[in-house]
Amino acid sequence: MFTGIIEDLGTIKKLVKEGSNLHITIGSSIASELKIDQSVAHNGVCLTIVAKQDNDYTVTAIQETLDKSSLGDLKVGDKVNLERAMILGARLDGHIVQGHVDQTANCTSVTEKDGSWFYTFEYNPSFSNITIEKGSITVNGVSLTVVNSKLNEFSVAIIPYTYEHTTFHSIKVGDKVNLEFDVIGKYVKRLNELRF
């Protein structure tokens, strides 16, 4: 379980394909504090640490993860948002994030306005995921508030701190991002479907 509050920006050091799996080695300032078998969210995707050395660690993404996320598009040198699992009893500063990406979206607009940035993302509505105005959404692992919610599109407002300390400063029109829709909203939607 995660909160969507990013702890560090990791750097992709190595990508190794093995069958349909992708082994991803990441350099990070939090690597020395991590342990093998620990869960870390990478651009919102929960992956288990399988190897560790000094300031680098390695995780493995299976084919299903690569199919449902943007991790398969990573290149050596790319930055990724990192968050360790939350500690029970600590503050929940973002919202409840599982680290299970629901689908990807494409950035369709980036607009700077009075020191903040507005990003608009379009996603495939056939997966039946929804957003609501002022509801929660996770974009590349970052807990955000939805503005301008539409059937297959939404926007988020990014403050300077988030812009500088996450991968948002490198997201441009046409880029693919990972989305995790609000888990409570998903349960409510499913319960409504079962009632009818």
C-alpha positions in Angstrom: 0.0 0.0 0.0 1.3 3.5 -0.9 0.2 7.1 -0.6 1.3 8.6 -3.9 3.8 11.0 -2.2 7.1 10.5 -4.1 10.2 10.0 -2.0 12.9 10.1 -4.7 13.6 10.2 -8.4 15.5 7.1 -9.4 17.7 6.8 -12.5 17.4 3.7 -14.8 20.9 2.2 -14.9 20.3 -1.1 -16.7 17.5 -2.9 -18.6 17.9 -6.7 -19.2 15.3 -8.8 -21.0 15.0 -12.4 -19.9 12.3 -14.2 -21.8 9.2 -12.0 -21.4 10.5 -10.5 -18.1 12.4 -7.2 -17.9 15.0 -6.7 -15.1 15.3 -3.0 -14.3 18.3 -1.7 -12.3 17.7 1.7 -10.6 20.1 4.1 -8.9 18.6 5.9 -6.0 19.5 7.8 -2.9 17.2 5.5 -0.9 18.7 2.3 -2.3 21.0 1.8 0.8 17.9 1.7 3.0 16.1 -0.9 0.9 16.0 -4.7 1.4 15.6 -7.6 -1.0 11.9 -8.7 -1.1 10.7 -5.1 -0.3 8.0 -3.5 -2.4 8.7 -0.1 -4.1 6.4 1.8 -6.4 8.1 2.8 -9.7 6.0 5.4 -11.6 3.1 3.9 -9.7 3.9 0.3 -10.4 4.6 -1.9 -7.3 7.6 -4.1 -7.9 9.7 -6.3 -5.6 13.4 -5.8 -5.1 15.3 -8.9 -6.2 18.9 -7.7 -6.0 20.7 -4.8 -4.4 24.2 -3.4 -4.5 25.4 -0.1 -3.0 23.2 2.7 -4.4 21.5 0.5 -7.0 18.8 -2.2 -6.8 17.0 -4.4 -9.3 13.3 -5.2 -9.8 11.6 -7.5 -12.3 8.6 -6.6 -14.4 6.6 -9.5 -15.9 4.9 -9.3 -19.3 1.4 -8.4 -17.8 3.0 -5.5 -16.0 4.8 -4.3 -19.2 1.5 -4.6 -21.1 -0.5 -2.6 -18.6 2.0 0.1 -17.8 4.6 2.4 -19.5 7.6 0.5 -17.9 8.4 -1.3 -21.2 9.1 2.2 -22.7 11.9 3.0 -20.2 15.4 3.7 -21.5 18.7 3.8 -19.6 19.1 7.3 -18.1 15.3 7.9 -17.7 14.0 9.1 -14.3 11.3 7.3 -12.4 9.2 8.3 -9.4 9.9 6.1 -6.3 7.9 5.5 -3.2 8.4 2.9 -0.5 5.3 1.2 1.0 3.6 3.2 3.7 4.1 2.4 7.4 0.9 1.6 9.3 0.3 4.3 11.9 2.0 7.1 9.8 0.1 10.0 8.2 -1.6 9.3 4.9 -0.6 12.5 3.1 -1.8 11.4 -0.4 -4.6 8.8 -0.8 -4.8 5.0 -0.7 -2.6 3.8 -3.6 -2.2 0.0 -4.3 0.6 0.3 -6.9 -1.5 -1.6 -9.4 -1.7 0.3 -12.6 -5.2 0.2 -14.2 -4.2 1.5 -17.6 -2.1 4.1 -19.4 -3.0 7.5 -20.7 -1.4 10.0 -23.2 -0.6 13.6 -22.3 -2.6 15.8 -24.6 -1.8 19.3 -23.1 0.7 21.0 -20.8 0.0 24.6 -19.9 1.9 26.8 -17.5 -0.3 29.3 -15.6 0.8 31.7 -12.9 3.7 29.5 -11.6 1.8 26.2 -11.8 1.2 23.7 -14.6 -2.0 22.0 -15.9 -1.6 18.6 -17.5 -4.4 17.0 -19.5 -4.5 13.2 -20.0 -6.7 11.1 -22.4 -7.3 7.5 -21.7 -9.2 4.6 -23.3 -12.8 4.6 -21.8 -13.5 1.0 -22.9 -11.8 -0.2 -19.6 -14.7 1.5 -17.7 -12.4 3.5 -15.4 -13.8 6.8 -14.2 -12.6 10.0 -12.6 -14.7 12.5 -10.7 -14.2 16.2 -10.2 -12.0 16.8 -7.1 -11.5 13.0 -6.8 -8.1 11.3 -6.5 -6.0 9.9 -9.3 -2.5 8.5 -9.4 -0.4 9.6 -12.4 3.0 7.8 -12.6 2.7 7.1 -8.9 1.9 10.7 -7.9 -1.3 11.3 -5.8 -3.2 14.1 -7.5 -6.6 15.8 -7.5 -8.7 15.6 -10.7 -9.9 18.8 -12.3 -12.0 19.0 -15.5 -13.2 15.4 -15.3 -14.6 14.0 -18.6 -15.6 10.5 -19.8 -12.1 9.7 -21.1 -10.1 12.7 -20.1 -9.0 14.7 -17.0 -6.6 17.4 -16.0 -4.4 17.9 -12.9 -2.8 21.0 -11.5 0.9 20.7 -10.5 2.5 23.0 -8.0 6.2 23.9 -8.4 7.4 21.5 -5.7 5.7 18.5 -7.4 6.9 19.7 -10.8 10.5 19.8 -9.6 10.6 16.7 -7.4 8.8 14.2 -9.6 9.0 13.3 -13.3 6.3 15.9 -14.2 9.0 18.3 -15.3 9.9 15.9 -18.1 6.3 14.9 -19.2 5.4 16.4 -22.5 2.5 16.2 -25.0 2.4 12.7 -26.5 4.1 10.9 -23.5 2.5 7.8 -22.0 1.8 7.7 -18.3 0.6 5.1 -15.8 -2.8 5.6 -14.2 -4.2 4.1 -11.0 -7.8 5.1 -10.4 -9.1 5.7 -6.9 -9.7 2.3 -5.2 -12.8 3.5 -3.3 -14.3 4.8 -6.5 -13.6 1.4 -8.2 -15.5 -0.4 -5.5 -18.5 1.9 -5.5 -18.7 1.6 -9.3 -18.5 -2.2 -9.1 -21.2 -2.3 -6.4 -23.5 -0.2 -8.5 -23.0 -2.5 -11.5 -24.0 -5.5 -9.4 -27.2 -3.8 -8.2 -28.6 -3.4 -11.7 
